[in-house]
């Protein structure tokens, strides 16, 4: 790469500091400069992958219920999702005669009908552990159990495909305070807790009004203040500490660039309504970043609280409430991005599923297979992709769980290959220890 | 291993760690009055690892006492007077309160919540999220309760004082709710003690065990049980034996509620009497009045059993199977807490009295509460536990990837002393690996460590500002934000120290997953978190942290000319970092604070301090 955008930005900021340009002028200057450099973010057709991790092991048998499997209602007397019934909004939403969406995921039904939502069922890891933490780690690393593999599969994916156009600090973004395992690795990653506070207060005293005129949130100076740039930015630029030094450089570049996106004035399009949940707040910010053409290639959001050991509920209750918020957040994201969904694939994932039989407290303990959802323009939707093992007692994994018939790595690999265009020869480096064979792809992404 | 082999090994351990007359740190490194800079670096290292960083004067104080003696004192917290910290937290009155009081309020809170939801016409949402069939407020007749036991006197009244005459939530009453306020008081006290306690190592260990035995204040009744968990379970055992601590945790109502063990029972049908009692409780005590369906059957729940093995003791690779998880869960069936008192309770009729096999050990039928106790014994003495816990301790005190030999040595001490926490910690913090160059500044501070060390370095004092009604109200909204209700609060300009630690990524007592926060400190490095740290550094030095006052100017001292930029920066750097700035950093600082390069200029010392606190150097310990 000739002159990386990141160096350009840093030099730009430093040059501004030297010139003494006021902070309110700076963002527009940068925007113009960035545009002039022809490097602005997502050119049409830049592919984006959004990963949504459901932490705690979601009950795939409730999310997409196998109502056509005769064993389902036998094994889940009190917490099964009621079988589809016409004109009853509290029963499952039939998809294909065998599977049905949970009624509280009704927000996703239009996507299904448009052929943009696919389900991959009986999906998971060949590893039989029921430890949340190991299994999250393995799934995020893109391995079945090899603890010696460092970093995450989506970071290796970015290394394997190389930047799409010119790389920006926003190539890989995680919403949250820390970089999740999925995105750890050689490629620089931004972790952002809240776009509107992603700026420095440096130089703002209590008695001085916040310099927020350029769209920064009150109380922050989003653009790098003239003198402050040499301050923290200088300290981190000069740092001998490679870990922190790199982190600092990433942060300052992103702050400068973000100002061109003006996060505080964002209004979702198409009357999209995000729920006020952490997932809703994360997704609205991912939508902003994508629409601002900042160069996002992979975004990662997570949602906690799927570990339903007690009083899980069926059409109503704890899990139903979680699913309602989950479905609404995803549907809002889809509506908000509108036409831009043509280049976006959203993939949901969870470390494993839950035991087929309910436990003693109308909850479910840790299980094995679960289901992933995929939607977006590139998805060949309107179909449940599964080699369904059935819930017959002799087909259960270790006598208790939904068996896994689709390796999650083949799901990830299909997205890498067909959506993000990673050459088949390079997939091996993304999923070490796994012989990726396109013949095993389920076909939920258009080739 | 043969007995001889064991003896030889124990002897080696004894020589290495258990001391004897030889000075702990070795004669060559014995600090003297005329300490060299190398000694200072050792002292700063100890203050950073055995505590939350140096305060002004600490290095000199340790030098006077002698470093090894200081370490010994820290290992024996009862020998260290700690009046200042205890006086500082004395006004946090919920910390002395009883769980029974909190659970009573917690039930009232649920009742109030349901009343407010019903009044607001949120019946559909309540049905969806909680499976509750709330009565239609338009038809009061709907509210007829099921034929359960005698209703409590206040069953039909809103909980006292919750609402104003206009039917709105009465904020000043809500603000005083002990069962809400206690969350903030716990968080606040944790920070105050981290900053103020002379028993620094004890506070580090309390934090370590709180995290090892993580509970989340946001789950169910945990917030009503957390004060006792911190006060009566973690703190008394933080420097005791692992077995005692583990036993106390397994009987801690907060843990039982957090990992659903209060629900864990043998598969059974409840008696009519029990069922009636539960229905009375739910309908009247929780104010649900027939809105909830209460199943008559209960049964096993393996959540606690699994995490006990995976996270509390053996570790995920510690050699147990799914069968062990289920057997352990059966051993703990019936371990719960009393619904009114919030105290540990073993309900024998809910216990699975069958025989079990745990890790190859047979546990005969009919053991009752002894089943669980036997399992705890087995686990506390298991070699995998020694290794797993020792490794985590080495990660906390030494490095993210501690040398295997150190972990093995610590695990041996663990095994040989029956899990004497002091001995294990002593072995680690007096080892060569602890003082090795590879360990120096190898750890990135957690947000808690960063915030506490910054306040300590700048001589910050907690203020009483923010208490009284206004403070209580802001505590309630902070509690609300913590419980996930109001993200806007994190954008407020003036935030408490607690809130800053929250925003930097470490909400205290609120990690959702039972793993707790990572001991691998590299996980704290991310661009987003760094921005929040820098903003904290600025806020602290600009009097923008609402409950802490710092006086940066006093750090400069009277012997430095305030109009000499270089001298002021150097003094601040040595007061905060205990090491000189790198030439590059120094130049950057001076360029920032004195852009014209004037020979004489009174620079902005607050800003200078903010830059030093935010610098990469101060992010490490």
HADDOCK unambig.tbl for C-alpha pairs under 7 A between the chains (distance, minus, plus):
assign (segid A and resid 177 and name CA) (segid B and resid 505 and name CA) 5.49 0.50 0.50
assign (segid A and resid 177 and name CA) (segid B and resid 528 and name CA) 5.78 0.50 0.50
assign (segid A and resid 177 and name CA) (segid B and resid 529 and name CA) 5.31 0.50 0.50
assign (segid A and resid 178 and name CA) (segid B and resid 523 and name CA) 6.74 0.50 0.50
assign (segid A and resid 178 and name CA) (segid B and resid 524 and name CA) 6.38 0.50 0.50
assign (segid A and resid 178 and name CA) (segid B and resid 526 and name CA) 5.56 0.50 0.50
assign (segid A and resid 178 and name CA) (segid B and resid 529 and name CA) 6.77 0.50 0.50
assign (segid A and resid 179 and name CA) (segid B and resid 526 and name CA) 6.18 0.50 0.50
assign (segid A and resid 190 and name CA) (segid B and resid 526 and name CA) 6.96 0.50 0.50
assign (segid A and resid 190 and name CA) (segid B and resid 527 and name CA) 5.78 0.50 0.50
assign (segid A and resid 190 and name CA) (segid B and resid 528 and name CA) 6.93 0.50 0.50
assign (segid A and resid 191 and name CA) (segid B and resid 526 and name CA) 5.92 0.50 0.50
assign (segid A and resid 191 and name CA) (segid B and resid 527 and name CA) 5.75 0.50 0.50
assign (segid A and resid 191 and name CA) (segid B and resid 528 and name CA) 4.97 0.50 0.50
assign (segid A and resid 192 and name CA) (segid B and resid 528 and name CA) 4.52 0.50 0.50
assign (segid A and resid 193 and name CA) (segid B and resid 528 and name CA) 6.03 0.50 0.50
assign (segid A and resid 197 and name CA) (segid B and resid 491 and name CA) 6.79 0.50 0.50
assign (segid A and resid 198 and name CA) (segid B and resid 528 and name CA) 6.95 0.50 0.50
assign (segid A and resid 198 and name CA) (segid B and resid 531 and name CA) 6.74 0.50 0.50
assign (segid A and resid 199 and name CA) (segid B and resid 531 and name CA) 6.76 0.50 0.50
assign (segid A and resid 200 and name CA) (segid B and resid 531 and name CA) 6.60 0.50 0.50
assign (segid A and resid 200 and name CA) (segid B and resid 535 and name CA) 6.01 0.50 0.50
assign (segid A and resid 201 and name CA) (segid B and resid 535 and name CA) 5.65 0.50 0.50
assign (segid A and resid 201 and name CA) (segid B and resid 538 and name CA) 6.84 0.50 0.50
assign (segid A and resid 202 and name CA) (segid B and resid 535 and name CA) 6.99 0.50 0.50
assign (segid A and resid 202 and name CA) (segid B and resid 538 and name CA) 6.16 0.50 0.50
assign (segid A and resid 205 and name CA) (segid B and resid 542 and name CA) 6.40 0.50 0.50
assign (segid A and resid 206 and name CA) (segid B and resid 542 and name CA) 6.82 0.50 0.50
assign (segid A and resid 219 and name CA) (segid B and resid 493 and name CA) 5.81 0.50 0.50
assign (segid A and resid 227 and name CA) (segid B and resid 592 and name CA) 5.89 0.50 0.50
assign (segid A and resid 228 and name CA) (segid B and resid 592 and name CA) 6.90 0.50 0.50
assign (segid A and resid 230 and name CA) (segid B and resid 588 and name CA) 6.48 0.50 0.50
assign (segid A and resid 230 and name CA) (segid B and resid 592 and name CA) 5.76 0.50 0.50
assign (segid A and resid 231 and name CA) (segid B and resid 588 and name CA) 6.59 0.50 0.50
assign (segid A and resid 231 and name CA) (segid B and resid 589 and name CA) 6.35 0.50 0.50
assign (segid A and resid 231 and name CA) (segid B and resid 592 and name CA) 5.43 0.50 0.50
assign (segid A and resid 231 and name CA) (segid B and resid 611 and name CA) 6.71 0.50 0.50
assign (segid A and resid 232 and name CA) (segid B and resid 611 and name CA) 6.26 0.50 0.50
assign (segid A and resid 232 and name CA) (segid B and resid 615 and name CA) 6.90 0.50 0.50
assign (segid A and resid 234 and name CA) (segid B and resid 588 and name CA) 5.96 0.50 0.50
assign (segid A and resid 235 and name CA) (segid B and resid 585 and name CA) 5.54 0.50 0.50
assign (segid A and resid 235 and name CA) (segid B and resid 588 and name CA) 6.39 0.50 0.50
assign (segid A and resid 235 and name CA) (segid B and resid 615 and name CA) 6.23 0.50 0.50
assign (segid A and resid 236 and name CA) (segid B and resid 616 and name CA) 6.55 0.50 0.50
assign (segid A and resid 238 and name CA) (segid B and resid 584 and name CA) 6.20 0.50 0.50
assign (segid A and resid 238 and name CA) (segid B and resid 585 and name CA) 6.69 0.50 0.50
assign (segid A and resid 239 and name CA) (segid B and resid 616 and name CA) 6.84 0.50 0.50
assign (segid A and resid 244 and name CA) (segid B and resid 616 and name CA) 6.13 0.50 0.50
assign (segid A and resid 247 and name CA) (segid B and resid 526 and name CA) 6.04 0.50 0.50
assign (segid A and resid 247 and name CA) (segid B and resid 527 and name CA) 5.33 0.50 0.50
assign (segid A and resid 248 and name CA) (segid B and resid 527 and name CA) 6.40 0.50 0.50
assign (segid A and resid 250 and name CA) (segid B and resid 527 and name CA) 6.34 0.50 0.50
assign (segid A and resid 251 and name CA) (segid B and resid 527 and name CA) 4.74 0.50 0.50
assign (segid A and resid 309 and name CA) (segid B and resid 303 and name CA) 6.94 0.50 0.50
assign (segid A and resid 316 and name CA) (segid B and resid 127 and name CA) 6.18 0.50 0.50
assign (segid A and resid 316 and name CA) (segid B and resid 128 and name CA) 4.48 0.50 0.50
assign (segid A and resid 316 and name CA) (segid B and resid 129 and name CA) 6.19 0.50 0.50
assign (segid A and resid 316 and name CA) (segid B and resid 130 and name CA) 6.81 0.50 0.50
assign (segid A and resid 316 and name CA) (segid B and resid 131 and name CA) 4.97 0.50 0.50
assign (segid A and resid 317 and name CA) (segid B and resid 127 and name CA) 6.79 0.50 0.50
assign (segid A and resid 317 and name CA) (segid B and resid 128 and name CA) 5.41 0.50 0.50
assign (segid A and resid 317 and name CA) (segid B and resid 129 and name CA) 4.43 0.50 0.50
assign (segid A and resid 317 and name CA) (segid B and resid 130 and name CA) 4.14 0.50 0.50
assign (segid A and resid 317 and name CA) (segid B and resid 131 and name CA) 4.27 0.50 0.50
assign (segid A and resid 318 and name CA) (segid B and resid 129 and name CA) 5.12 0.50 0.50
assign (segid A and resid 318 and name CA) (segid B and resid 130 and name CA) 5.52 0.50 0.50
assign (segid A and resid 320 and name CA) (segid B and resid 128 and name CA) 6.29 0.50 0.50
assign (segid A and resid 320 and name CA) (segid B and resid 129 and name CA) 6.15 0.50 0.50
assign (segid A and resid 321 and name CA) (segid B and resid 128 and name CA) 5.78 0.50 0.50
assign (segid A and resid 321 and name CA) (segid B and resid 129 and name CA) 4.19 0.50 0.50
assign (segid A and resid 359 and name CA) (segid B and resid 299 and name CA) 6.65 0.50 0.50
assign (segid A and resid 359 and name CA) (segid B and resid 300 and name CA) 6.27 0.50 0.50
assign (segid A and resid 359 and name CA) (segid B and resid 301 and name CA) 6.35 0.50 0.50
assign (segid A and resid 360 and name CA) (segid B and resid 267 and name CA) 6.31 0.50 0.50
assign (segid A and resid 360 and name CA) (segid B and resid 298 and name CA) 4.85 0.50 0.50
assign (segid A and resid 360 and name CA) (segid B and resid 299 and name CA) 3.26 0.50 0.50
assign (segid A and resid 360 and name CA) (segid B and resid 300 and name CA) 4.75 0.50 0.50
assign (segid A and resid 360 and name CA) (segid B and resid 301 and name CA) 6.25 0.50 0.50
assign (segid A and resid 361 and name CA) (segid B and resid 263 and name CA) 6.43 0.50 0.50
assign (segid A and resid 361 and name CA) (segid B and resid 298 and name CA) 5.60 0.50 0.50
assign (segid A and resid 361 and name CA) (segid B and resid 299 and name CA) 5.96 0.50 0.50
assign (segid A and resid 361 and name CA) (segid B and resid 301 and name CA) 6.90 0.50 0.50
assign (segid A and resid 365 and name CA) (segid B and resid 302 and name CA) 6.66 0.50 0.50
